[in-house]
Amino acid sequence: MADFLYKGVVDWFLDQMSQEAIVPGDKMPSLRVLSKQLGLSLNTVIHGYELLSEDGWIESRPKSGYFVCHRSETKAALLLAGDELRELANDGTKPAWSCLAHRAALVDQSDTFLSAAVRQEDIHLPVLGKGHLAVREAVSDYLKGLGIKAHASQLWLGYSPLAMFTQTVQTLTQRGDSVLVLTPCDPRITTTLQSLGRQVIALTAGERGVDLDLAIRCLRDKPIRLIVLPGQFSFPAGQLVSNLSLRRWLAIIEEAKLPVIEWDLCSHLAYRAGAMMTYKSLDSSDHIVYIGGVESKGVDRSASWCLPGKHQALLEGAFLGADMALSDAQQMALSDALQPTSKRSLMKRAREIWANSERIKAHLEARLGDQVSFAASKGGMSLWMRLSKPLEVASMTALLASFRHAIVPGALVSHEADANHWLAVNVTLDDVEPLANALAEHLVVDQIEPVIEPVEAKIEEAIEALDPAKENEQAEEIVDAIESDLQMFDVLEVNNVGAPDKETKKSRNATTEPLYNPMLDLINHDFG
């Protein structure tokens, strides 16, 4: 009887899912509410929720309740670690312009997050130096939750993490120096390094991080002067680096004694509860320059912080000269966002983004089916999606023209051979349906065109294989096969491109004349 009651909770959940009363990303009813609604004891409902959690239907998030997950029906895409180092060619300003064009797709699409609720005339008042002590203390407390011990006096605040990154690179390296970068990463990292005249050597990470033996050989054989490590959620794959891998990297850094920059703008966007360990949290020797922050669309709605570590003396002058200070209003908004009880807190926003990502995955999979598969994601701002076939240049251009705030082409963030198969989708989008529809149209168009080629190839092969003694009989077989293929192509065209209008359907049904096919004329001419 007890087992039956537990399954009653599961049956209720599956029934709600089938009626779409509950969809991925939704919050489940509280235990007490559902207990009263179903007339079951609280312990029974708890056990029912545990069953659903074990099967991956729902997930518990501390201090938030239970949320519905998306259970994918397609096989997950694998992001494999690269087996070689790639020296990226410097293509002048082209990569930088591409990066700038898609910068908006890398940030939170929220209009209200980190916006300052103050008078307009107070927004642009400058605050020189590091920033207010009270705000730096708020950032310091936030970093403690990530395992980073940082005194407020060591912190620098600024309006742009990229400006801090640029100043750090210019101070710690010289033009022509080689920089080792883990990819896929925020494309602004590689394009900025190239624009500053640094030689970028890319080391590709997979689902379980990078090949550390390859990293060691690179540091031994090449004159590396700087290492750049994307944070816990390497954009855009959402990779969660294991603690063992983090510790091995710190051992490598200790031995190499090279300056390191950790670019960490997404550690608060974990899809699982609990603090995320960073490289900086294990950095006892202060080799790592830690750059973090939050970014959202709109002017004056981004903030960053930097821990220079042992390079404080070198970087102080660069940061002061760059004048990256936040205004009073921006600092107030940042301090408010770092408070866990705030209406605009990072913690609350992270929960909203997680729920939205589940909705987006469910919608894209339902609309695109087996044409796409998703890499297992643990956090971050984007969903890493693998297409069954790369989009044509014209299709990708058309998509970017309409959705440059929503997608990033894989070739912009990865340098592997299959980069064109990948697409990053921003998981903070309010409405993903227009993008899903556009993707479906372009995928169908790009996949239908090659269908004609096998038919022509089949004709040529059949003609070459004809037996002169049985030309007439074999010619009839070829005609039948071609007609069958063409009918199949016509069915694909109707089903995939979209249903024709009523007039088109009527005209197709009314006519009895066969469609003209020049290939049939050719065969009739050659073989009677």
N, C-alpha and C positions, 0 to 999 in steps of 0.2 A: 504493500500500500504506500509506503514511504517513497519507494522508487517511482511509483506511478505519479505521486504528487510532484516530485521533482521534475519529471518529464512533462507534467502539465504546464510548468513555467516555460519549458523549451517549446512545447507545442503552441502556447500563446504567442511566444516571440516569433516563431516561424510563420504563424498565421498573420501577424501584424506585418511582417516583411513581405509576404505574398500579396497583401492588399496595399502595399506601399504606404501604410500608416506610419511605419518606421523605416527610415532609409539610412545608409551609411553616413556617419557624421553626427547623427541625432543623439541627444542625451536620453538615456534610459530613465524610466520612472524610478523614483527613489524606492528603496526596499520597503519602507513602510507604506507608501502609496500603493504599490503593486500588491502588497500583502492584503491590504484592505479591499482593493479592487477585485482580486481573485478569491478572496475568502480563505486564504492560506496563512499558515503561521509564518512568522518572520524567519525562522530557521529554514523552513522549506524554501522560501524565496531566495534566501542566501545561497543554499545548495544549488538551486536552479541557475542562479547567476554564475556560480562557480563552474557548472557544466558548460554554460555558454562561453565562458572565458577560456576554458580548456580547449574548446573546439574553434576558438578564434573568431567567434561571432561578436563578442563585446570585449571591452577592455576597461579596467579600473584605473582611474586617474585620481591620485590623492587630492583630497579637499575639493574635488569636482564631481565625483560620482562615476557612473558607468556610461560609456559611449559605444555606439554601434560602429563596428569596423567593416571595411570592405573585404570580402573574401573573393580573391581573384579566381576565375575559372580557367585562365590561360597560364601557361608555364611562365615563370618569372624569367626576365632577361638577365643574362650574366654580364657583368662588367669585369673584364679580365685585366689583370696587371700586364703592362707592357714588358716584353722580353729584351728590349734594347733602349739605349739612350738616344734621344733625338735632339740634335742641335737645330734650333728653329732659325730659319732664314729670316733676315730682316727685310721685309717688303716695304720699307719706307713708312709712309703715313697710312697706307691702306688698312692694316690691322687696327690702328688707333681709331680711324673713322668708323670702322665696323663696330668696334667696342663701344664707342660713344653712341652710335645709333641704337644699340641694344641695351644701353645702361639701364633704361627704365624697366627692363624685364627682370632685373636682378634684385629689385627692392620690393618692400611691402607696398601693396597697392592701396592701402588704407588712406583715406583722406583726413582722418582725425588723429591718427596715432602720432604722438610727439608734437602735436600742434600746441602753441602757446596761447593760453586763455588770458591775454592781457591787452591793454590798450595798444592800438596800432603804432602810436608815436613812441612807445617804449621798446619796440621790437629790435631796433637796430642800434641800441646803445652798446658800445663796445666794452668788453672786459679784458684788460690786458693780462698777458702771462698765462699761467696754468689754468686759471679758473677759480671760482670761489671754493674755499676750504670745505664748507658744508656739503657742497655738491661732490667734491672729490672724496669726501668721507662716505657719502652714499654709494658712489661707484666702488670704493674699497670694500664696503660691506657686501655689495653684490658679488664682487669677485671672490670673496671668501666662500660663497656658496659654490663656486666652481673649483674650489681647492687652491686658489691663488692667494697667497699671503702678500698683501701689498699695503704699504703705509700711504696715507693720503699725500704726504709730502713728495712721494716718488711719481705720482700720477700727473699726466698732462691731458687736458681736455681740448677738443677741437671740433670744428664743424664738418670735417671730412676725413674719413679713414684713409682715403687715397692720397690726400695731401700729406698725411703723416708718413705713409708708406714711401712716397716720392722723396721726401726730405731724408728719411732714414737711408734709402738706397744711395742717394747722392753723397751722403756723409760717410758711409761705411765702405763704399767701393769707388773705383775709378772707371772712366770710360774704357771699354774694351774688356773689362773683367768678365769672367764666366760665373753665372749664377745657376745653381741647381734648384729647379722648381718641381714640386709634385703636382701632377695634373691627373684628372681634369680639375681645373680651378677657375675662380673668377677670372674671366678674360682680361680684366683690367690689370691684373698682375703681370701677365706676360707682355701685353702691349706697352705698359708703362716701362718695364725693363728694357724693351727693345727701343722705345723712343728715347731713352736715356743713354743709348749706345752700349748696353750690356749684352753679352752673348748668353742667350737663354738655352739651358740644357734641360729638357723635359724628361721626367721619370714618371711613367704612367702607373697609377694605383688602380687596383681592382677591388672586388668585394671585400677582401681581407687586407687591404693596404698594398704597400709596394714590396718589391723584391729587395730586401735589405742587403743581401749579398751584392746585388747589382749597384746599390747605392754606395756600399763600401768600396767597390772597385772604381767607381766614378771618382770618389774623393781621393783615392790613391793615385789614379792615373791622369786625372785632369786638374788643371790649376784653378779649382773652385775657390771663390773669394766670399761667397754668401750662399746661404741656404734659405729657401722660402717654403714654409710648411703651412698649407691651408689647415684650418682648425678641425675640430671634431667632425663637422659636416662639410666635407670637401665639395664645394659647389660643382655641379648640381646633383651629384649622385646621392647625397645624404649618407655618406659612409660613417660608420661608427668604428673608430680605431680602437683595437684591443689594448688593454693595459700593458700586456707583454710587449706589443709593438711600440707603444709609447716609451717604455723603459729602455728598449733596445736602441731607439732613436736617441734618447738622452745619453746613452753610453757612447754612441757614435759621435755625438756632438762634443762630449767631454774630451774624447780622444783627438778629434780634429781641431778643437779650439777655434772654430770659425764662428763669426757672427751669424745669428739665425733670426728670421722674422716669422712670427706666427700670425697669420691673418685669420681672425676669428670673429666673424660677424653673425654666426648662427648657433652658437652653443646653447642659447636659450630656447632654440626651436627643436627640442628633442621630442620624438614621438613616443618616448617611454619616460616614465617618471624617474626622478632622481637626478642629482647633479652630474654633469658630464665632466670627466677628467680631461684636462688639456695638457699640451706639452709643457706649458709654463708652470703648471702646478707641480711638476717634478723637477723643475730647473733650479737645483740648489746652487749652481755656480753663476746664475744670472747671465748666461750666454744669450738668452732669447729676448728679443725686443717684441713685446706682446702688443698687438694692435687689435682692438675690439671696437664695437659700436653697434648702432642700430641705424637703419636707413629706411626712409619711406618716401613716396613720391611727393612732389610739392617743394616749394622753396622754404628753406630754414626749418626743415623737419627731419634733419639727420644730426647725429652726434657721434663722436668717437672718443676713445681714450687710449692712452699709450703708456706702457711701462718700459722705459728704456733699459732697465737692468744695469749692467756694468758699463753700458755706453752712455750713461746719463751726461757725463761731462762733455762728450762730443756732440750730443744731440740737442742740448739745451739751446745753444746759439742758433742752430738751424730751425728749431721750433719757434723761437722768439722772432727770428727774422721773417719767418713765413707768415706770421700774424694770423693764426688759425683760431683765435679765441672765439668762444661762444658768447652771445649776448646774454644779458640778465634773464630775459624771457626764455631763451632756449635752455639755459641751465636750470631754471625752475621746472620746465617741462620734463627735462631729463631726470631730475631728482624725483619728480612725481612718478615717472614711469618705472623707476627702480624700486618703488615701495610695493610690496606684495599685496597690500590692501587697497591700492589705488584702483580707480575705475579704468585707468589706461595703463595698467601695469604690464610689464613684459610677460609675466607669468600668465595673465589672463589672455593676452594676445596670442601667446604660444598655443594655448588650448584651442582658441578659435581657428588658428591656422591648421592645427592637426585635424580638427573636425572637418574643415573645408577640404583638406587634402583627400580625406576618405570619400567625400562626395564627388570630388573631381575624378578620382580613379574609377569609381563606380560608373560615372556618366561616360567617361571616355571608353571604358571597356564595353559598356552596353552599346555605344554608338559605333565603335570601330571594330569590335569583335577580335578575331584572330589576326587582323592586320597589324596590331600593335601588341607589345608586351612591356611590362614595367620592371625596372630594377628594384630589388627589395630596398626600401627606403626607411631610414631610422630617424630622419630629421632634416632640417634645412628648409630652404625657401622654394625649392623646385622639385618636380617629379621628373625623373630620368626615364624617357620612353624610347623604346626601340621599334622602328618601323620595319615591316616585313620587306619593304623595298625602298631605297632612297628616293626622295622626291626629285623630280626634274628641276632644273634651275628656274624655269619660268614659274613652276608651282610654288617653290620656296620663296621666290621674289614676291609673288602675289600674296602669300601668307604673311610675310614680314611687313608688307605695306599696310595690311589691315590689323595685324596682331603683334606689332613690335614691342608692345608692353606686356605680352603674354608668353612669348616663346623665344628660345635661343637655339640656333642651329648647332648641332653637335660638333661640326667642324670648327666652330669658334672657340670651343673649350677643350676639345680633344684633338690629338694629332696622330691617332692611330688610323689604320687602313679602313676600319669600318665606321669612322666618325660620321659619315653622311647618313648612316642608318639611325643615328640618335637625334633626339629632340628633347630639350628641357622645357617643361611647362611650369609656369609660376603657379604655386598652390595657394596664393592669396587672392586669386581672381574671384570676383563676386558672381560672374556668370560665365561658365565655360561652354555653354551650349553653342554659341556662334562659332567658337573655335573648333569644337567637335564636328559641326556640320561642314565647315570649310575643309577640315582635314579629310573627312570622308569623301567629299567631292574630288579633291585633288588626288587622293590615293586611288580612287576608282578610275579617274582619267588616266593616270600614269600606268595603271596595271592593265587597262583594256587594250591600249595601243599595241603592245607586243603580241596580242593574240593573233593578229593577221599574219605575222611572220611565219609561225609554224605551218599555217595553211599553205602559203606559197612554197615553203621548203618541202612540204609533203608532195606538192604537185611535181616539183622538179625531180625529187627522188623517185617518184613513181614513173615519170616519163623515162628516166634513164634505165630503170629496171624492166621496161617492157620487153616481153618476148615477141619477136616479129611474127611468130606463127599464131599468136593469140591476141593480136592487137585489139581487135574489136571488142572481145569479151572483157579484156583488162581495162580498156578505155571506159566501158560502162561502169565498172567497179570504181574507177577513179572519180567519175562524175558523181556517183552516189555518195562517195566519201566526202567529196568537196561540199556537196549540198548539205550533208549532215553537219559538217563543221561550220558552215555559214549560218545554218539555223541555230546552232548552239551559240555562236557569236551574237546573233540577233537577240537571243534570250538573255545573254549576259548584259547586253547593252541596255535592254529594257529594265532588268532587275537592278543593275548597279547605278546607272546614271540617273535613273528616276523614272517614275511612271509617266508615260506620255499623256497629253491632254486628251479630252474626249474626242475632239475632231480627228486627231491623229489615229486614235484607236478605231474610230468608225471607218476612216479611209483604208486602214490596213485590213479590216475585216471585209470591206465591201469589194475590194479588188481581187480578181482571180488571176491576173497576169503575173508570171514569175518575175522576180527582180533580175535586171540585166547584169550579167557577170562576164566581163571580157575574158577571164581565164577559161570559161566553158567554151567560148568561141574559138580560142586558141587550140584547145584539145580537139574540138570537132573538126577544125581545119586540118590538123596534123594527122588525125587518126580516123577521119571519116565518121 
